[in-house]
């Protein structure tokens, strides 16, 4: 496979787990880098960007959640598979809210880890043909750029994904559960307020300089993207 092998960064403070995962992932065809804590993981991810990260949640110093949150704040959208010894919903949600893409509880079968990594890597490449235009809004998923009436917008990864789903379904009302499932990938009924939070973040950026609303609330149902023009509805 040579240079085509996906590079995985394994981050765990337990040397035995690092060795075991390194061996198993190499045998499964991955190139593997290792880090024994949060600080070294961030250094390595910045120096040699991996294709995916396997990240232990509970580490002394910088936790896996801290590492994931920092990467996302730096607009690094590398797929992150989080590992934890705690099978607690609150722990899992914290990891996903920090920007994790998937979650495995220790102990786990190596084959399941490999299958989940492969699924994350398959999902990652943006489809260049997904360029979306609705009214004055333009999204280019390949370049991850957004403009409204010709004005470039700076969006975080999650804001972009939320806007992309709404724009692809322009004119269709999507429920909070649908948005949670399509944007976050998990249908946690306890976290539907995350959708409202990110809609408010989006609106602040979309409606800067008095721009009319394009993400509308449909009371009791959800949200819909509809652009009637820069001055409409003001």
N, C-alpha and C positions, 0 to 999 in steps of 0.2 A: 504493500500500500504506500510505502515511502512517505513523501511529503504530503499526501492526501489525508493522513491520519488526523483525526480530531484531537486537539490538545486539551487535556483536562487538568485543572489545578485542584489538588486534594488538600484540604485544610483541616487538620485535626491535631489537638495537643497530645493525643495518645499515639506513641510511636508504633505500637503493635498494630493499631488500626491503619495508620499510614502505610506501613509495610504491606499489610494484607490487601488494602485497596490498590496500591501501586502494582502489586503482582497480578491481581485479578483483572485490573483494567488494561494492563499491557497485554495480557493473554487474550483479551477481548478486542485487541486492535487499536487501543488508544495510545497516544503519547501522553506521558504523565509528568507533571511537576508537583513538588511537595512543599508545603509550608506548615510549620508547627505552631502557628499562632496568627492572630489578626493582623498585627503590624507587618510581619514578613509576607503575609498573603496579599495585602494591598500593594506592597513594594513590587512583588512578583507580577501581580495582575497588570500593573502600570508598565512594567519593564518588558514583559513578554505576554501580551494579551492572550488569554486562553480562549478556547471555543466554548467552554463550560466550566463551572466551578462546583465542586462537591464540598460543602461548607458545614462544619460542626457548629451548632448553635451555641453551646456552652463551653467557652474557653476563658481562661484567666486573662485579665487585661482587656483587650478589644474582643468582644464577643462576636459570634457569627452575625448576629443581628446588626451590630455596629458596622461590621465590614460591609454587609449587603447595603445598608442605608447609605454609607459613604460612597460606594460604587454608583448607586443610583443618583445621588446628588451630583456626581461628576458626569452624569449622562452616559454611564457605561451600562449597556443593556445586555451584557453577557448573561446567558441562562445560568441560574443558580439553583442547585438542588441542595436543600438544607437537611442536615442530619441532627437528630436529637434522641437522647435517652428517655425523654419525657413524652409520654403519649397523652398530652393535655391539649385540649382544643385552644385554650388561651395562648399556649406556647406556639402552637402551629399558626394561629392567626397573627401573632406578633411577627413571626418570620415572614409570612406572606405580605403583611402590611409594610414591612421594611423593604419589600421588593423581591423576595424570593419567588421562584417560579414553581417549585414543587417541594415535597417534603417526605422524608422517610424516617421512621422510628427505628432505633437500634433495639435488638439485633435485626438485621435484614438479610435476605439472600442476595448474593452478588448479582445473580441473574436479574433480579428485580431492579437493582441499581442501574445495571447496564441498559435494560429496556427503557427505564425512565430517562436516562441520559440521551439515548437515541431519539426518543420522542421529543425531548426539548430541542435537540439539535435539528431535527426535521422541521420543527415549527419556526425556527429562528429566521431563516432567510426571508426577507420581505419580497412579495411578488411585485415586480416592477410594473406590471400591467394594472396594479391597483390604484393608479393615479385617480384621485377623486376631485370633482369640481361641483360645487353646489352654490348657485348665486355668486356672491363675491368671494366665496371660500375655496381655496385650492390646497389639496394635500398631496404630497409626494412621499409615499411610504418608503421607497427605496432610499431617498436622501433624508427622510424623516424631517421634511420641511413643511411649514404651513404658512400661508399668507391669506389675509382678509383684505379685500379691496386694494390689493397690491402692497399691503403692509405686512412685513415678515413678523411672525410671532415666535417667541421663545417658549416652548412647552417642555415640561418634563416628559419622561418616557410614558408614565401612566396617563398624564393629561392627553398626550398625543394618541394613545391607544383608545381612550374613551371618545375623543373627538372623531377618530377614524371610524369607529363602530357606528356612531350616530350619523356621520356623513354618508357612509355606505348604505344606511337605511333611511336616508332623508325622506321626511314626510310620514314615516312609520313611527308610531309611539312604541317605545321600548320600556318594559317595566324595569324596576330596580334589580330584580332577580336576574332578568335577562342580561342586563349590563354587567352585573357582578360576575355572572358566569362567563360572558364573552371577553371581558376585559381582565378580570382577575383570575378566571379559570376555576374558581371554586364557588359553590353555591351555599355560602354560609349565611343562614337566615339571620344570624346575630349581627352581621356587619353591613346590612343594607345602607346604614347611614354613611358608609364610606363613599357611596355613589353620590349622595347629596354634597358631601364635602368637596369631592373632586369637580362636580358640576359648578360649584361656587368658585373654585380656583379658575376653572376654564372661563367662566363668564367674566371674571375680573379682567382677564387678558383680552378676551374677544371684544368686550364692550369699552375698552379704553378709549379715551377721546370722544366719548358720547356715542359710540357706534350702537345702532339698534340691536336688540336681542335676536340671536339665532338659535340658541338652545332654550326651548320653551318647556315649562312644567305643565303637565296635564294632571290636574289634581286627582289623587286617588289611583292614578295609573302609572305614570312614569315621566319620561322625557322624550322630546322629539326635536330634531334639527330641521329648521325651516328658515330660509332667508328671503325676506320680502323686499330687501334693498336696504342701503345704508340709512335712509331716513325714516323707514317705515316704523310705525308703532311707537314713535317718540312723542 
